[in-house]
Amino acid sequence: MKKRFKLTKEEKEIEKSLNSREWIEAPNALKQEIVQAAQQGVASRKREARVNIRLMQGTVDIIRRKAEEEGLGYQTLMSSVLHKYAAGRLVEKNVIDEVATEIASKVQAQGKKKAS
């Protein structure tokens, strides 16, 4: 006798859909295309470069503490920060402060216009 697993609502809907023959088998060409895309994705993740850098011990200690607070390894955190910087997603705090001040003054000016 086959052992049945308890299915979620979504899994039951999928099972019902499969049993009612709503699905058809994908052509071999499409299957091969999907497999190739998956293999390329895996291969691209393997294209990592090793980098050795020298940092001051105090900097490494700070990064380790911050990584621990985030539940990450310190090398993972460093890699993430460098990736964000390279992608242009890491912004200096003074830039954020300037934008926040500008927004606050515009909001304050609009509030004064509505009050008058």
C-alpha positions as CSV (number, residue, x, y, z in Angstrom):
1,M,0.0,0.0,0.0
2,K,1.3,3.4,-1.0
3,K,1.9,5.8,1.9
4,R,-0.1,9.1,1.3
5,F,1.4,12.4,2.4
6,K,-0.9,15.2,3.6
7,L,-1.1,17.7,0.9
8,T,-1.7,21.5,1.2
9,K,-4.6,23.1,-0.5
10,E,-2.4,24.3,-3.3
11,E,-0.9,20.9,-3.7
12,K,-4.4,19.3,-3.9
13,E,-5.3,21.8,-6.6
14,I,-2.2,20.8,-8.6
15,E,-2.9,17.1,-8.1
16,K,-6.5,17.7,-9.3
17,S,-5.3,19.6,-12.3
18,L,-2.8,16.8,-13.2
19,N,-5.4,14.1,-12.8
20,S,-7.9,15.9,-15.0
21,R,-5.3,15.9,-17.8
22,E,-5.2,19.7,-18.1
23,W,-1.5,19.4,-18.8
24,I,0.4,18.1,-21.8
25,E,3.9,17.0,-22.1
26,A,6.4,19.6,-23.2
27,P,8.1,19.0,-26.6
28,N,11.7,17.6,-26.3
29,A,13.1,20.9,-27.8
30,L,11.6,22.9,-24.9
31,K,12.8,20.4,-22.4
32,Q,16.3,20.6,-23.7
33,E,16.1,24.4,-23.7
34,I,15.0,24.4,-20.0
35,V,17.8,22.0,-19.1
36,Q,20.4,24.1,-20.9
37,A,19.2,27.3,-19.2
38,A,19.4,25.6,-15.8
39,Q,22.9,24.3,-16.5
40,Q,24.0,27.8,-17.6
41,G,22.6,29.3,-14.4
42,V,24.6,26.8,-12.3
43,A,27.7,27.3,-14.4
44,S,27.5,31.1,-14.0
45,R,27.3,30.8,-10.2
46,K,30.6,28.8,-10.3
47,R,32.4,31.7,-12.0
48,E,33.6,33.2,-8.8
49,A,37.0,34.9,-8.5
50,R,39.2,34.5,-5.4
51,V,40.5,37.8,-4.1
52,N,43.0,38.3,-1.3
53,I,43.1,41.7,0.4
54,R,44.8,43.1,3.4
55,L,42.6,44.9,6.0
56,M,43.3,46.4,9.3
57,Q,42.5,44.0,12.2
58,G,40.0,46.5,13.7
59,T,38.1,46.7,10.4
60,V,37.9,42.9,10.2
61,D,36.7,42.8,13.9
62,I,33.9,45.3,13.1
63,I,32.8,43.4,10.0
64,R,32.8,40.1,12.0
65,R,30.6,41.7,14.7
66,K,28.2,43.1,12.1
67,A,28.0,39.8,10.2
68,E,27.3,38.0,13.5
69,E,24.4,40.4,14.2
70,E,23.0,39.7,10.8
71,G,23.5,35.9,11.1
72,L,26.0,35.9,8.2
73,G,29.6,34.8,7.7
74,Y,31.9,37.8,7.6
75,Q,33.2,36.9,4.1
76,T,29.6,36.7,2.9
77,L,28.9,40.1,4.3
78,M,32.0,41.6,2.7
79,S,31.1,40.0,-0.6
80,S,27.6,41.4,-0.4
81,V,28.8,44.9,0.4
82,L,31.3,44.9,-2.5
83,H,28.6,43.5,-4.9
84,K,26.2,46.3,-3.9
85,Y,28.9,48.9,-4.3
86,A,29.8,47.6,-7.8
87,A,26.1,47.5,-8.8
88,G,25.6,51.1,-7.7
89,R,23.2,50.2,-4.9
90,L,25.4,51.2,-2.0
91,V,25.0,54.9,-1.2
92,E,27.0,57.0,1.3
93,K,25.1,58.1,4.4
94,N,25.7,61.8,3.7
95,V,23.9,61.5,0.4
96,I,20.9,59.9,2.1
97,D,21.0,62.6,4.8
98,E,21.0,65.3,2.1
99,V,18.0,63.7,0.2
100,A,16.1,63.3,3.5
101,T,16.7,66.9,4.5
102,E,15.5,68.1,1.0
103,I,12.3,65.9,1.2
104,A,11.6,67.1,4.7
105,S,11.9,70.8,3.7
106,K,9.6,70.2,0.7
107,V,7.0,68.5,2.9
108,Q,7.2,71.3,5.4
109,A,6.8,73.9,2.6
110,Q,3.7,72.1,1.3
111,G,2.3,72.0,4.8
112,K,2.7,75.7,5.2
113,K,1.0,76.3,1.8
114,K,-2.0,74.2,2.9
115,A,-2.2,76.0,6.2
116,S,-2.5,79.4,4.6
